[in-house]
Amino acid sequence: MRLSGRLVTGRKTISDSGFNERAQQLLKVLVERYIREGEPVGSRTLARDSGMDLSPATIRNIMSDLEEMGLVASPHTSAGRVPTVSGYRLFIDSLLTVKPLDSREVRELRKQLFKDDDPKGLVESASKLLSSFTLMAGLVMVPKRKHVAFRQIEFLPLTGKRVLTILITREGEVHNRVITTRRQYSPSELEQAANLLNENYAGAGLEEMHQKLVSEMDRNRDDMNRIMRRALEMAEQVISPKYDNDFVVAGQTNLMNFDELSEMNRMRKLFDSFNEKHELLHLLDESMQAKGVQIFIGEESGYQPLDHCSLVTAPYEIDNRVAGVLGVIGPTRMAYDRVISIVDVTAKLLGAALKKP
């Protein structure tokens, strides 16, 4: 299994003499203990759990070295230490042993995924399975499609400058989206704009339509007639190569069971991110370029609501083409050895289920 991620270095590098085999073992024990218990780990606990014949003074010195390297930190309320993002990263990249799922769990995943023939149902099932197997939040990107043809578009006025857009594909799928226009349009103006798009672009693939719209707007912006410009500006908000990029999430409320995520303001920002989706979709898009499992720990994601979370993702393929990404969001002290296997296996099974005849 291939893992990829981002390494954040501390003040002292891990190649320094202070980071020897004993330090690695103590860091491994500390991280594993903290993941299980969620409490700062003291020197006495490390001495007992490590099985190494080291004096308390020696352990304290090693912990000081690890702290100087930026791999552990000392909370103000405790004499023990906790892993930092850099500590987790080193643990995952160098010290972690991934536990394969047992055959019973793999059979259960396969059974649940392969019982649904509908792609949307498969995506929803996968997100629920990721959540139930990890007791965290599972999310699955809706598969990207190679070619989706546009059949009809309709604009309906809402309050103010908001417009409900209804887009129907040639396959009969209906997509609704609320857009905000530069000014308020009357129902007759919106009808004119929709008629113009339907007359000129019906039957075109959405990516092709997007390219034509951008080209037309760039070429004719100065002299384009008023109705055409209005229609293209509204369509540009709706139709893009990623119009169908979305993800399904399940088990968000599981995250409330972790003390480090349960603070109200922190939880609100996290739940807002699930609803707004934009930044999470950016991370999932980025993960589509990775080979195998990718892990974002805390602030490595670059997205503030996930500063106290880890995101473990893996791309899934249909006919040897990456079609989407799935993953798990949980606290940074998640059981990576198990979560990585669950995400990796689910990605492979979902790809197989989506391409079955």
PyMOL commands that set and color helices and strands:
alter all, ss='L'
color gray80, all
select helices_A, chain A and resi 21-37+43-50+56-68+85-95+103-113+119-134+187-201+206-220+226-238+252-257+259-261+264-276+278-287+298-301+304-306+336-355
alter helices_A, ss='H'
color red, helices_A
select strands_A, chain A and resi 3-5+72-73+82-83+137-141+150-157+162-169+174-180+247-250+293-297+309-318+321-331
alter strands_A, ss='S'
color yellow, strands_A
deselect
rebuild
show_as cartoon
